[in-house]
Amino acid sequence: MPMTPDVLPGNPFPSGATWDGEGINFSLYADNATHVELCLFNSIKDTTEAHRIKMQQRTHCMWHSYIPNLKPGQLYAYRVHGPYEPHNGHRFNPNKLLLDPYAKAITGLPKWSNEIFGYDRKHPDNGNSFSIQNSAPFMPRCVVVDDAFNWEDDQHPKVKYHNTIIYELHVKGFTQLHPSIPDNIKGTYSGLAHPETIKYLKSLGVTAIELMPVQYFLSEGELHDKELTNYWGYNTIGFFAPDVRYASKGTTGEQVTEFKEMVKALHKEGIEVLLDVVYNHTGEGNHLGPTICFKGIDNTSYYRLEKDKTLYTDYTGTGNTMNANSFCVLRFIMDSLRYWVQEMHVDGFRFDLATSLARDSNGVNMLNAFFHILYQDPVLSQVKLIAEPWDIGKDGYQVGEFPQHWSEWNDKFRDDVRIFWNDAESKKNAGFIYRLSGSPDLYKQQNRYPTSSINFITAHDGFTLHDLVSFNTKHNEENKNDNKDGMDENHSFNFGVEGFTKDASITELRKRQKRNLLTTLFLSQGTPMLLAGDEIGRTQHGNNNAYCQDNERSWINWNEADVELQNFCKELIQFRKQHPVFSKHDWFGVTPATDSAELPDAKWFLPNGTTKQHHTRKENVSKCIGLFLNGINYTADKKQVKGNSFFIIFNAENEDANFQLPVELHRKNWIKILDTCDESMQETEAHIKNETVEVANRSIIVLKQVVTKEPADA
């Protein structure tokens, strides 16, 4: 770096730090600032700036400068001057070193100390005092990156939604204990791109991985005080920067290249990469939180504030909510999303607490600017958009209410399926029927499709599949919050013993129940999502909120894999792929009728062989029910596909059942494809006596129609 850098006016756009081959353009949005200082550092170890450059040029709300001869790898941050008036919402404090919201790489992590707070923590005025302590020695640094990368012929796989199978995973948790991944790349992007990892994903049959947050995030101060850390990552501060904790090749820009290499390797095998993103809040917390970035750059522009502007509106349970009604925030979110698609080649997003992004001055509004901007964007309108359709504010629960083109995490699927299988007291099965049918009660009237429903039994938040059938209550004591965190209502069942047991009969019941739940997931209409590790019986020992457990409680232990369950899950996914009747593009009952179809495309039956006519949540009926699926199916463009027909019997009762085969099906020839009493799927002769199918308690049987060809004319 020159001893005294030349400073030219530069340009207001693009935002952030951009290298053009000859120098770097710096641009920062700070509407209410009086002036901005660009801070340049020579090395990571430096605690003071090599240069502080007052940015003279301002175009509207953008402060900008251009410095020739600077190169990628340059470390920088900002100090922003302006009024410190918390009662007016302003929290400018030039004693605080601030990250660039548009930084594409960030090196280091904040050190939790009084210095990183904008107020004097020793002053008893509830966060409104002014701190004169310099935070630079305790802060990470932004890094200028070179965007150049040889993508070769990389293409987005563009897997159609009805063919999509999502696998939710944590970069570190998936790879940290994997025996086939070299030690130097365990827990990293490179570990996820390793041939053994990709080989496993391919063998399992998933088409997309949904990465838990990989944008640069903070841990919370209260976790630091408890000697814990934020493991999940839902506390973002660097919305353009891949997190350094998952980098193996370096932290001064190398993490960007490593992330791209991971995406490229997955794309070569046809696997999509979806990001779990957190644009609803930032890691700066409430008025008592640290000043790391947005709070010190332009607090009133970036955050939603209460009438008392010293306080933050909190629809997220984290202390703050980003102001998605502000044009600068909307532009920031869209720029970030577009960057991850265009520059990092990701294939879509799952939006954490997405309802908060739909809020305007009148409350929740699914027609607000956020959605309009997404729809008109030629890049973002073409990728997968998945909502977590709730937040903690008034009217925050919006399952089934998001606009067309969006899919949603469907927690009604999760709960209704769990209740059907685990709650012996509940005799209602209507919810279960709706969920297997793609949730038409939620999406059909909205001119949406079954694929709008992201079906899941478990996710990162809650019990794992193994724990769901092993614990009646949560066991979160190790989170050091007196077991008060995490969901209390889990619709789980331990079969008589809490946690681990040597009782062989209970162990077998639990294994069967896991097969029941997985079978229900993959034979339901909609888009299935599998939590990584569930297919091998991963346990968190009853912890249903392991967000702060960056240890073996959360990491997948591959050495203790349930191989039989793993193989069963692989066979199940392959079975779904082989038979498109389980992943229809459209609803039951809306495809064209044909003369060859003796039965509709789907029909539900009761154990006595009669048709179940209506599905109402108030009715109390047997939790043993049959579903016929007609093998004559139709593609999205209405082309006929002739496949096998199936009859599926779900028996969640405690007693075995003799299920009367419906009259309509008597003349069919059937073989048994699946019985969850067995640990593997295999075709066997269907034992049907007197037109009755014997179904064990808590089990599923799948029968496939055998189509016999008519003999050719002589």
N, C-alpha and C positions, 0 to 999 in steps of 0.2 A: 504494500500500500504506500503511495506517496506520502512524504512527511506532511505536506499540506495539500490535501486533495483539491483539485479544481472542482468547482460546483457550477453547473449549468442549470437553467430553468427546468428542463425536462418536460414531461407531459402528465396530465392528470390520469390518463388511462394507458395501459391497464393498471388496475390497483395492485398493490404489493410491490415486490422487488423483482424487476425483469432485466435479465442480461440479454443484450442484443449482439454480443460478439465483440463489442468495443468498450462497453461500460455498462453501468447499471442505472436504471430508472427506478426511483422510489416514489411511491404515491400512497397517501394515507387519507382516508375520510375522517374528518374531525370538525364537524360543522360549528360547534360552539367554542372551539379552542381559540386562544389569542395568538399563540404561535407554537410551533412544533420543532423539536430537536431530534435529528437523526444521530444515533449513537453507533459508532463503528468500533469493533473489537478486533484485535490482532489474533487472539487465540482463545480457546475455551477457558483456559486457566486464568485469564486476565479478569480482575475484579473491577477494574475501572476502564473507561473508554479510551481508546487511542485518539479518537476525535469525536467532538460534539459539533454537529453542523446544523446551524439554524436554517430551516427550510423557508426561504424567502417567498417562494412562488405559491400563490393560492388561486385556484380556478374554482369558483363556486365553493363547494364544501371540501375540495380535494387539495391537500398540501403535497407538493411534489418538487423533486430535484433530480438531476442527472449528474452522475459522477463518472467521468471517463476513466478507463484503465482498471477499474475494479473487476474482479472475476468471480465465477461461481466458487462457493466455499466461504465467501465473505460473511462474517458474523455481524449481526446488527440488531438493534431494537430501537425503541423510541422513548422520549420524554415529552409529555404533552402539557402545555401551560394553559391555564384558564381559571375561571372562578372556582373556589372551593366553597360551594354553597349547598350543602346537603338538603336544606329546606326548599331549594329550588331544583333539586335533582342533580346538581353539578358536583362532581367529585374529582376535578382535575388536581393532580399533585405531581409536579415535576421531580419530586424526590423519588418517584417510583419508576423503575425501568419497565417498559411495557412491550409485550409481544405484538407483532404485526398480525392483525386478523387474517391477512392473506398470505402469511408465511407458508411456503411449500415444504419447509423442513424446519424442525426445531430440535436443537441439541441440548441435552441435559434436562434435569427436572428441578422444580422449585424446592428450596430448602425451607421447611416450615419454621418461621421465626417471626418475631414482631415486625421486622423490617418490611415484609412484603404486604403489610396492611396499610391502607391509605390513611387510616386514623390512628391516633395514639391509643393503643390497647390498654395502657395503664391509666388512661384518663376516664373517669366515671361518667361519660356523657352518652353512652349507648351508640358509639360509632360515629359521632358527628365532629369529633375533634380533628386536628390536623397533625399528621405525622411528619417530622422533619428528618426521619431516618432514611438513609439511602439504601434502596433495595437491590442495587446492582450485584453485589457479591452473592446474593441468594437466589438470583433469577437465571433461568435458562436463556439461550440466545436463539434468535432466528438465523437461518442459513439461506443464502442465495443459491439457487440450484440451476443447473443446466438441464433444460427440458429434453434435450436430444436423447433419443433411444431408438434402437433398431428393433422395431416391432415385426420386421419381416412381413409376412402375409397375414398377420393376426386379424381375425374377424370375430365379432360377437357371435356366439353360437345361436342366439335367437331361438331358443327352445320354446315351442308353443306352450301356453299356460296349461292346457289340458294334458300335456305330456311331461310337465315339470314335476320333479320330486326334490324338495328342498331339504337340506341337511344343515341344521343350525350348529355352528361350532365356534370355539374360542381358539385363536391362533396358538396361544401358549398351551392351553389345556389339552388340545388335541395332540400336540407333538412332544410335549415336555418329557413324557415317560415312554415314548415309543421306542421299542428295542432296536428297530431297524434304521432309525435316524441317527446320524453321527452326532456326537455330543456337542460339537461346536455350532450346530444349527438347530438344536432342540429349542422349542419355544419360539421359533422365528418364522418370518415369511419364507425363508429358504427351506425350513423344515416342512412347511406346508406344500412347497413346490417339489419336494424330493420325490423321486420315482416311486418309492415304496408307499408314500402317502397317496399319490395319484392312482397307483395300482389298486390300493384299497378302496378308494372312492369309486373307481370304475367297477370293481368287483361287487361292491355293495349295490350299485345301480342308481345312485343319486345323479341328478342332472344339474344341480346348482348347490353351491355352498353359500350359506348366509353367515357372514362373519360378524360376530359380536364386535362392538366398536373398536375400530383400528385408527380412527382419527385421534390425534394427540390429546390426551386427557390428563386431568389432575386427580390426585387422591385428596380426600377431605382431611381437614385439620383434626377433626375429632377421631378419625381412624388413626391418624399418626399418633395422637395422644394415647390410644389404646394399643399401640404397636401392631396395628393392622394396616391394610392397604386396600385401595379400590382395585379389585381384580376384574370386574366386568367391564368397566370403562365408560359407564354412562355419565360422564362428567367432562364433556369435551371443552377444550379451549382453543385448539388449533384445527380448524375445520377444513384446511387444505393439506395438512401435514400427516403422513403416516407415522404412527407412534414409534418412537425410538426404542421402546422396550422390546419390540419384536424384530429388531434389526440385528443381523450377525456380521454385516460387512462394513459397518461404520455408521456414524451418526451425524456427519456433516454433509448430508446430501445423498450418501450412499443408500440410505433407507428408502429413498424414492425409487432408485433403480432396482433395488431388491424387491420392492412391492410389484413393480412392473414385470419383473422376471417371473414372479409367482403367478400373476394373472396370465401372462403369455403361456406358461407351462400348462395351466389348467385349461385354457382355451384350446390348446392343441389337442386335448382329449375330449373336447366338446362339453366341458364343465363350465357353467356360468358362475360368476362371482357377484354376489349381492352384498351390499354393505348395510349394516344396522347403524343408522345415523341419528344424531341427537340434536336437532335444531330447535328444540323447544326451550332449552335453557343452556347456560354455560357453567363452567366450573368455579365461577367467582362467588356463588352463594348469595346470601342476602346482604343487608347493610352492615353486618358484622363479618362478612367474608373478605378475602384478600383482594387486592388491586393488582391484577396480573395483565389485563388486556383491555377489554371493552369498557369496563367501569371507569378506567382512567382516561380512555380516548374520547368517549362521548357518551356518558351514562344515560342521558335523557333520550338519545337517539336509539340506542341498542336495546334498552330494557323497558318493560312495562312497569310503570310506577303507580303507587297508590295516590289518593288525593293528598295525603301527607307524603310528599315526594322524598322524604328520607327513607321510605319503606318501599319494598318491591312487591308487585303483584305476583302471587305464586300459585299457578295452576298445575305445577309439576311436582310439588313436594320436595323440591331441592333448594328453595330459597329465592329463585328468580324465574322469570319467563321472558324469553326474547320477544321483542316487539315486532311481530311479523306484519304489523300494519304500517310500519315505517318503510319508506321507499328504500332507504339505505340498507335495511335488514333484508328486505325482499331481494334486492339486487345481490347482496352478499350471499344469501342462501342459494339463489339461482347460479351465481358465479361458481360457488363451491360445488354444487351438484354437477354442473356442466364440466367443470375441471376433472372430476372423478370419472366421468364418462369419456370425455374426449382425450384427456391426457393420460389417465390411468387405466382406461378401457374397462371399467366395471360395467355390469349389465343391469343394474337396478338397485333399488334401495328399499329398506324397511324403515319407516319413520317412527321412532320412539314417541309415545304420547302425541300422536299426530293431531288429535283434536285441538291441542293448543295452537296449532298453526292455522286452524279454521276459525279462530276467534277474532271478531272485530269489535267495534264499540257497542254493538247490539247483542253480543253473545256469540254462540256458535253459528257460523254461516258457511255452508258448503258451496256457496257461490262467490266467496270472497276473492280478493286479488291473487292470493297464493295459488289457487287452483286455476284461475284464468291464465296466469303467467305460465304455469306448467303446460297447460293444454296448447298454447300457441307456440311454445318453444319447439323448434324443429328437431332438437336433440333429445330433450328430456321427455317429450311426449311419446317417444318410441321405446322407452325402457320400461322395465318392470317397476311398478310403484305399489308398495305394500304398506298399509297403515296399521299401526297399533291404535285402534279406533276409540281411544279414551284418554282422559286426563282426570285430575282430581277436582276440577272446578265444577260449578253448577252446569247441569246438562252435559257433563263431560263424557258420558257413556254413549257412543255413537255407532255401535255395531250395526251394520246393515244400512248406514246412512251416508257413506262416502260416495262420491260421484262415480259415474261410469269410468272405466279404464283403471280404476283402483281395485286392488284386492285388499282383504282385511284379515288380520289375525282374528279368528273366530273362536272366542272363548266360550261361546255357547256350545260349540262342538265339543270342546274339552270337557266342560262340566256335564253336559247331557250324556256323553259316552261314559264318563267316570261314574255318574249316578246309576246308569243302566247296569254296569258290571259290578260296581263296588257297594252300592247301597241296597242292602237286602230289604230294607223297610219300604223303599219306594217301589210302587207297582205301576208307575207311569212310564210308558214307553213312546209316547208321541214325539217327545223331543228327540229321542234316539232315531226315530224314523225320519224326521226332518233332516237330521244331520247326515245320515247315510245317503240322503237324496240330494245333497248339495246345498241344504238350507234354503229351500224355495221360499219359506216364510220370511226370510230376511232379504233375499236378493231378487227374486223373480219379478216382483212388482216394480222394481227399480230399473227394469230393462237391463239387468246384469245377468251373469251366467254362473253356473256352479263353481267355476274357477275363481270367482270373486271371493270364495271362502278358502282361506288358508287353514286347513284342518290340522289340528295338533292335539295330542294327548298330554304331552309335556313340553316344556320349553326351559330356557335357562332359569327363569323365575319360577320356582316351585320345586316339588319333588321330582326326582328322576323316575323313570318307569319302574325300576326295581324298588325304590323307596315307596312308590305309590301303592304297592301291594305288600309292603313290609312294615309300615308305620301308620298308626292311627292319628298321631299328633306330631307336630314339628319338634325338632330338637336343635335349636339354634344357640345354645348356651355359649358356644365358642365364638360367637359374634360379639360377645361382651355387652349385650343389651338386655340382660335378664330374660332372654327368650321372648321378648316383646315384639321383635321384628318378624317379617314374613307373614304369609297368609295363615289364618286360623282354620278356614274351611277349605279342606283339600279334597274332599270326596274320596278319601283313601280307605284302605281296609287291610289290616295286618293278619287276618285269618287266625286270630287267637293268641298270637305272641308278638310283642312289640320288638321289632328289629330282628337281629340274628337268631336263628334257631337250629337245633340239630334234629328237630322232628321231621322225619322224611315225608310224612303225609302233608304237612304244612308247606314244606319246600316244594313238593310236587304241585300243590294247588297254586302256589305263587307263580311257578313257571308256566302253568297253564293259563293263568290270568294274564300274564305278560303276552303270551301268544294271542289271547283273545283281543287284547287292546291293540296290538300291532295289526292283527288281521282286520279289525274294524277300521283302523286308520287307512289301510291301503286298499280296502275294498269299498270305500266310500267315494261318492262323487265329490269333486272339488280338488284342490291342490294340497297334497299331503306334505307335512313338514315333520321330519324326524329329528329329535335332539341327539346330538353326537354322543355316542357311548351307550345309549339306550339299547342298541342292538346287541351289546355284549354284557348287559346287566350291570352297568356302572352304578355305584352307590355313593351318596354323600352322607350316609349314616344318619339319615333323618333331618339333615339341614335343608330347609326349603328356601333359604335366602342366602346362598353362599357368595354374595357379592363381594365380600371382604376376605375371602379365603383363597389367597394366592399360594396354594400348597396342595398336597396330595388329597385333600378333601375335595378339591374341584377338578384336579387333573385326571384325565382318563388313565386308568391303570390297565394297560394292555396285557400285562402278565396274568391278570385274574379274569380274563375274558371268558364269558360263557359261550363256548364255540358252538354248541347246539343252537342256542338262541340266535347267534350271529348267522349261522347257515339258514335257519328258518326265515329270518328277516330278508336275507338275500333272495331266497326262493320266492318269498312273498312279493317283493318288488318286481322281480322278473315276471312273475305270474301276472301282475297288474299290467306290465308293459306288453305282454303277449296278447292280452285280451282287452281291446279298446272299449268294451262294454262297461268297464270299471272306471273309465275316465272320459265320459261323454262331454262333448263340447256344449251341448244344449241340455235342456231340462227333460226329465221323463214326461212323456205324453205330448210333446210338441213336434216330434219327428213325423214324417209322412207315414200314413198307414199303407200297408201293402197286402195284396191278396194272400201272400205266402205267410203272413204273420197271423197265427192262430190266437196269439195272446198279445196284449200291449207290450210296450218296451219294458215296463216294470209293473209288478203287482205284488201286494203284500197279503200274507195269509196268516190266519190264526192256527193254533195246534190241531184244531179239529178239521182243518182243511178248508174252512170257509174264508171268504175274502174279508180282509179288514178294510172297511169302507172309509172311515174318517179318522183323522188324527187330531185329537184335542187334548190339551194338557190336563184337563180335569178328569179324564177318564182313568179308571183303575182297571188294568187288565193284566194278564199273564205277561211276564217278561220272557216269554218264549215266542218267537215270531219268525216267519219265513219270508224270504224275498225271492221272487222270480225275476230274472233278467233275460230279456230276449236277445239272442245273438245277432239279430238283424239290426245293425246300428247304422248311424249316418254321420258323416264328417261335417265339418263346419260349412262346407259348400254343398251340403245335401247329397253327397254321393253315398250310395248304399255300400255298406261293408257287411259281409256275411261272416259271422263268427259263431262260436259255440254259445248255447244258452246255458244258464246256471240257475240252480236253486240253492239258496243259502239259508241255513237255519241257525238262529242265534238263541241260545238257551242260557239266560242269566239266572235262572232259578236254582235253588239249592237241591232240587230233586231232578232225577233223570226224566226224560220226556219221550213219549211215543208220538211223533209228529205225523199226522195223517197227510199223506201226499194228496194235494188237491186233484180233483177229478180231471181238470184240464191237463194235468201232467201224467196221468196214468199210462198213456200210450207211448210215453217217451222212454228211451233207454238211457240209464244213468250210470255213471261211475263216480266214485268218491275221490275227489281231488285233494281235499284237506279235511283234517280232523284235528282240532287244537289239543285233543288228548294226546296226540303224537308229537314228537319233537321235530319231525320233518314232514314235508309235503311229498306225497307219493300217490300215484293213481292205483286205486284198488277197486274191486267189484263192490258196488253199492248193495249193501244187505237190506233189501226192502221186503218185508214180510207183510202180506195182506195190505199192501199199499201204505205201509207205515215205516217211518224211518226212526230208528232208535238214536236218541241224542243224549249224551251224558250231561249231567249237571255242570253248569259253568263251562260251556264249550260251544264251539262253532263247527258246523259241518258244511262243506261246500260240495255240491253235486254238479257234475258237468254232463250235459246231454251229449250222447254219442249219436252222431248222424250217420246212418247206414245208407250207403248208395244203393239205388235201385239197380237190379241186374240189367245189363245191356240186352237189347232185343237181339234175338238170334238172327 
